[in-house]
Amino acid sequence: MTTIRPLFDRVLVKRNDEPSKTTSGLFLPETASKEKPAEGTILAIGTGRIGDDGSVTPLIVNEGDQIIFGKYAGTEIKINGEERLILREDDILGVIEN
């Protein structure tokens, strides 16, 4: 089992599942072209951003946070056969609070 520890100001994200139904209640077939959701859960975070003076500023987000990120943000990777996303904290647009 492989694990990934993001470095510096990067986070490891699991995208939320793609919706199988529209908001009006229509079911989407598997063959329909679906956009990948721009929401996910943070699985792991780096130690923080390193400033010009060498100081480390911790990240604002935490593991387990539900986030929204840009459509083309980050780098997709496969870990143990599952798709994950590594992105910088700057790519995170917001934290979903319930």
Residue, then its C-alpha position, 0 to 999 in steps of 0.5 A: m500500500t502506497t502513501i503520499r505525503p505532500l510537500f510544502d504548501r501542497v495538499l492531496v485531495k480525493r475528488n467527490d463522486e461524480p453525480s449520477k443524477t441531475t438536480s431535476g432527478l434525471f439519471l445520467p447514463e455511464t456513457a454520458s460525458k460528465e465533468k469531473p467535480a471541482e469539489g473534494t476532501i483533503l486527505a493529507i497536507g504538507t508542512g506549509r509555505i516556506g517564506d523568503d526568510g526561511s520561515v514556515t507558514p502553516l496551511i489554513v486548510n486541514e485534513g478532512d476539509q471539504i474544498i472547492f478548487g479550480k476546474y484545471a487546478g492541480t496534477e492528477i495521480k493514481i495511488n493504489g489504482e485510485e485517482r487523486l489530485i495534488l494541488r497547491e493551497d493557492d488553487i483552493l477556492g474555498v472550504i465548504e462548511n456545514 
